[in-house]
Amino acid sequence: MYKKILLLSLAILTVFACQRGGGYRDMAMITDAKRSLRGVKNALEEYWVDNATYPEEGADLEAVLKPYFLRVRYKENEDAAIHAASIQNARNQLDNITNLLANVKRQIVPRLDSSLQVKMLSHIEGVQNLISQYMLEIEAIEIPQVGIDAEDEFKAMLDILKEMNPELVISEIDDNLVRKGQEIIQSLDELKKRMAERLLDSVRVANATYKADAISRTFKVYEAYLTHQPLAQAEVVIPEREFENIETVLDTLAFDSLLIQVMEDIKGGINQYRSLEMRKDDMAGLLSGIQMIKRATAIMSKYEGTIRKNVHTSAIILEANVALHKMAEAIESYRRETGIYPSDDADLDSILHPHFIEITMGGDTIDRYEENLSYLDGFPSYLVVDPTSRFELRARVANEARTPIFSRVEIVSDWKKVVSAFAQGPTYRTIDPKVTYFLTATAKDSRRTLICERSPVREEKKAKK
């Protein structure tokens, strides 16, 4: 109890102190300032690696650290995300159909006889082949027309299952289960009657009677469930196990032929009841299969009716966008190597082509340059806005609409974003740029907290007194 009160008091004091000190908003501002000053420190360390010294005292930090805060920003067609979502949706729909057919194949087909299994598997394979073709279409690969009608294949599957009349068979099985349960109950009553007539051990008879009543109650519960009657609360047992207990309790050597026959009738009746239940499970499985096939039919109908019309177009546009982006990356790689972008009249083909050549783990060379160019309607146009910071590629997709696409690359600096976390600073001081420096900045919290960073200790040259 004392510990709970102490913890509660500390929590209240902490909240109160935060509120007096400007609250959680101030804490967030201080944290942001610390993170930003640490970013400046990291840039200074990169400067030291490149130059073996830190900037001189009084240096303009923005100017000397600019290269370490630059990043490449790509801007491309805004509808590229829409096309990507369209393709992903198409894949998801086809995956759903594939999963439903896999469930039918795994759960339903084994319940059929061998001849029907062959027919069902043939129709499933037909739809799976069609889905494989549609998947290639999604990947923007041209495919020939396939002579598979998904609607006909699904209808054939449904006909196979419906011809077995699972609903009617289940209804008949339920009736048979009710009758068989009543027969077992009558046989149990006959067993109790004949045990009472025989001169058997009274304790054993009482024990066997108790177990017989438990079995009777169980089958009455089964009957109420099958006939949709209200279920009275009753303990349900496993009939087979209870009947084995009856056989164990009684001395069957003292039975006459009639009593033995009653025991056989009960045991056989329970086995027949279980066989009927297994048959019902098979029919219920067929009903489940019908529902899965109907669901797959509906998904395929929607796919072929609306989704497929646009997915191939989206796939080509997306592949064209990817190809143009790769070309922009190749030009950006050229800038990193040379310091500037190639001029407008440069031989772009020789710059772009090497970036589309892949070397496999086996050492084989795969050239994907022409494949990527095939998604474009002609060679892209190239415009240099600034040789050191910005260029743009424009092209049209090789589709009927000749959809225009672009990839704009710009070098931007994050310096202003970093220092925006400070109310003042950062301020840079050094007594020896070969050894150390000090960074300070003021956070934007209500108390203008001072944030500090310094260089790691370096032994290359010690500061003179």
N, C-alpha and C positions, 0 to 999 in steps of 0.2 A: 504494500500500500504506500509506504514511504517513497519507494522508488518511482511509483506512478505519479505521485504529487510532484516530486522533484523534476521528472521529465516534462510534465505539463507546465510547470513554472518556467523551465528553460525555453520551452516552445513559445510561451506567451512573451517572454522577454526578448526572444529573437525577433518575433514579428514586430514588436513595439520598436525595437532598435532599428529594424529595416525601414519602418515607416518614418521614424525621426530622421534617419539618414537619407531620405529621399525615396525609400521603398525599393521594390524589386526592379523598377524601371532604371533607377540609378545603378543597381548591381549589374544589370544587363549592359548598360552603357560602359561601365568600367571594364567588364569582360570583353566587350567588343574592341575597346581601345587597346587592351593588352594583346589581343589577338592581332590587331593591325600593326602594332609596334613590333611584335615578334616577326611579322611578315617583312617589315623593313630591315630588321636584323638579319633575317635569312638572306635577303638580297645583298646586304653588305658582305656576308660571308661568301656568297657566290662571286662578288666583285673581287674579294681577296684571292680566291682560287684562280681567277683569270689574270690578275695583275700582281700578285704577291705583295700587295699592300692595300690598305684601306684608303678612301678618299682623303685629300688634304683638309686641314682645318679651313672652315669657311666655304667648302665646296657646295655647289647647288645639288642637293640630293636628288631632286626630280630629274635633273639633266644626267647625272652620272649613273643613276640607278634605273633609268628608263628602260634599257634593254631587258632588265630582269622582271619587269612588270608588263611586258608585252604578251599578248596572246592572239591567236588566230580565231577570227569569228567568221563562220560560214552562214550565209543566208541563202535559202533556196525556196522553191515554190511552196506556198503555204498549204496548198491542197495535197502535198505529198503525204501528209499524215492521214488525210481522208482516204487516199488510195491504199495506204498500208493497212488501215482499219478494215477496208472492204475486202482485201485479200485475206486478212486474218480471220474475218467472219466466214469467208468461204471455206477456209481450211477447217474451222471449227465445225461447220455444218457437215462437211464430208467426214470428219473424224467421228461425229455423233452417229452417222449412219454406219460407219465401219464398226463402232463399238456395239451398236444394236445387233448387227449381223453376227458379230463374234459371240454375243450372248445366245443368239438363236442357235448358232452352230454348236456351242458348248452345252447348253442346257436343254434344248428341244430336240435336236437331231437324234441323240442317243435314245430317245423315247420312241422313235419310229422303227418300223421293221426295215429290213435291209433294202428292199426295193424302193421304198419311199425315201430312205436316207440318201440313196444315189440321186434321186430326182431333186430333193431339197438342196443337196450340196452343189448340184449343177447350177441351179438358179442363183444360189448365194455367190458362187464363183463368177457368174455373169455380171452381177451388180458390182462385185469387187473389182473386176476388170474395168468396168465403166468408171468407177471412182478413181482408179489409177490413171486413166486417161484425163479425167478432170483435174487431177493433181498436177499433171504435166502442163495442162492448159493454164493453171494458176501460176506456174513458173515461167509463163510467157513463151513456152515452147510450142511451136506449131505442130498440130497432130492431125492425122487423117480422120475423117468421119468414121465412127465405129458403129457397126450394125447391132447395137444392143439397146433395147427399149426397157428402161428401168421399170416403167409401169407394168409392162407385161411380165417381167420377172417377179415383181412383188405380188402381182395377182396370182401367178402360178403357185407361189409359196403359200399364200392365203388359202387357195383352193385345196391344196394338199391337207392342210390342218382342218379346214372347215368340213371337208368330206368325212372326217372322223367324228363329227358331231360331238365335240367334247362337252358342250353344255347339256345336251340330252343325256349323254352317258353319265355325267356327274349326277344328274337328277335321278337316274335309274339306280346308280350306285348308292345314293343317299337312302332311297327307299329300301334297297336290299340291306343296308347297314341297320336301319331301324328294325326290320324284320329279324335279322340275324341277332341283334341285341336282345330282342324280346324272347327269341328261342333260347338264348343262353340263360336269361333270367329264369325262364320256365324250367330249364334243366337244373339250375341251381336250387330252385324250390323243390324239385323232385329229389335232388341229392339230400337236402335237409330232411325231407319226409322219410326217405328210406333209411337214413342214418338213425333217425329216432325209432324206427321199427326194429332195427337190428340191435342185438345185445352187445353194444360196443362200449368202450370206456367212456363214461359220461364227461370227464374233463376234456378228453380229446375231441369228443363230439361238439362240446360247447365251443372249443377253440376253432374247430373247422367251420362251425355254423357262423361264428363271428366273421371269419374271413370270407365265407360265401356271401354274407350280407354286404360286405364291403365291395365285393365284385359286382353284385347286383346294383348297388347304389351308383357305382361308376358307370355302368351301361345305361342307367336311367339318365345320368347327366349327359352322356353322349347323345341319347335320344332327344333330350330337350334342346340341345345345341343344333342337331340336324333338323328338327321340326320348328325351329325358331320360337320355342316356348321359353317363358321366364325360367331362369336357372336358379333353383334353390341352393342355398349354401350346403355343400356336402363335401366330405373328404373323398378325393379321387385317388385310387390306387392303380398300380400296374397289374392288370388281370393275370397275365402270365406268371408273374412272380408270386402273387397271392395263391394262385391255383397250385403252384409247386409246393407252397407251404402247406396247403391242405393235404396234398399227397404225402408230404413228410410227416404230418401230424397223425394221420390215420394209418391204421394197420390194414393195408390193402389185402393181406392174406386172409383176413376175416370177411372179405366181401363175397357176396354171391354174384352170379353172372349178370343179374339186372343192375346191381349197383356199379359193377365194373363198366357196363355199357353206358350208364349215365355219366360216369367220369370221362369215358372216351368221348361222349357227345359234347361235353363242356369243353374239353381240350381241343377237339376238332373245330368246334364253333368259334372259339377264340382265334385259332389260326386262320380260319376262313374270314373272320372279321378283319384281321390285319391285312390279309391279301386284298380285300375289297378297298381298304384304305390306301394301299400302295397303288392300286389301279386308279383310284380317285386322284392321288397326287400326280400321276402321269397325265391325266386329263386336265387337271388344273395347270400343269406346266404347259400344255398345248394352248390353253386359253391365254396364258402369259405370253407365249410365243406369238399368238395372233395380235395381241396388243403391241408388242415390240415391232412386228412387221408393219402394222398400221402407222406407228409412229415414224418408222424409217421411210415409209411411203410419203407421208406428209412432208417430211424434211426434204426429201428428194424432189418432190413436186414444187416446193417453194424455191429450191435451189435452181432447178431447170427453168422455172417460170420467171424469176426476177433476178436472182443473184448472179447467175451465170452470164446474163446479158452484158453486165458491166465488168465482171471480174477480169476477163482477159484484157480488156482495155486498160483497167487499172494496173494489171501486172506489167504491161508493156511500158506504161508511163512511169511506173515505179522503177523498172529496170533502167529506163533511160535516165531517170534522176540519179540512180546509183552510179551509172556510167559517167555522167557529167561530174558528179562529186569526186569520183576517182581521178578524173582529169584535173580537177581543181587542186586536189591533193598533190598531184605530180608537179603542177606549176608551183605550188607552195614549197615543195621540197627543193625545187630549183632555186627559189629565193633564199632558203636557208643555206644553201651551198655557195651561192654567188653574192648574196646581199641585196640583189634587186630581182624584180620579175623580168621575164624576157620581154623584149620590145614587141610592138604590134606586128612587125613584119618578120619576126623570128620564125624559124622552122619548128612549129609546135609538134609536128608529127614525130620528130626525133626526140623531143622532150617527153612526150606522153607515152610512146610505145613501150619503153623499157619497164614502166610501172605496171604493165598488164601481163608481164611474163612471170610465170610461177615455176618454181623448181620443187618437184615432189620429193618426199622422203627417199624414194627410190632413185633419185637423180634424174628423172625425166623432166623435160621442159614442156610447159603448156603455155601457149600464146593465146590469150583471151582478148587481144586488142580488136581484131575484126569482129568478134562476137559482140563486144560492147558497142562498137561503132554501128552495128546493124540495128540497134534500138533507136538510133538517131537518123533523122532525115537530112543527111549531108553532114559535113564536118562543122563542128561548132564555131561560132564567131568569137573572137577574143578581143577584149578592150582593156587597155591598161589605163586606169584613172590616175594612179600614182605609182611610179616604178618601185617605190619602197614600202608601200602600205596598202594598195588596193588594186584589184582587177576584177573582171567579170567575164564569165562564159555564158553564151546564149546559144540555144539550139531548138530544134523542133523534133517532136517524137515521130518515129516512123509508123504512124497510124493514119487512118483516114482523115481525122480532124487535124492532123499535123499540129498537135498540142504544143504551144510554146513553153519552154522551161528555161531556167537560168540557175547559175551558181555564182554567188558574189562572195568574194573573200576580202576581208579587211583586217588589218593589223591594228588592234586597239590597246590602249594602256589602261591598266587597273590602278594607276597611281592615285588619281583623284578619288576613286572609290575607297582606297585604303586610308588616305588621310582625312576622308570625310568623317571618320570615327573620332577625330580629335577636335577639341575646342581650340587648341593651339599646338603648333608643332607639326612634325617632329623637329627637334633641335639636335644637331650633330656636333659633338666636340671630340677632339683628339689631341693628345700631347705628343704622340708619336704614331703616325699612320702605319708604321711597320708593325706595331705591337698591339695597340688597343684603341678603343673609342668608347664614347658614352652617348646614349640616346635618351632623350626625354620628350614627353608629350603630355598634354593635359586632356583628360577625359571630359566628356560632355555632361557628366552628372552634375547635380545641384551644388556639390562642394568643389567641383573642378579638381578632381583627384589627380595627382602627379604620377605618371607611369614611367618607369625607367627600365632600360636594358643596357647591357654592356657586352663587349666582345669576350670570347673565351680567352683564358690566359695563354699567351704565346711566348715561347722562350727564344724565338729567333733573335730578338734584339731587345734588351732591357732599356727602359726609359732612363735617361741620365737625370741626376738630381739637379 
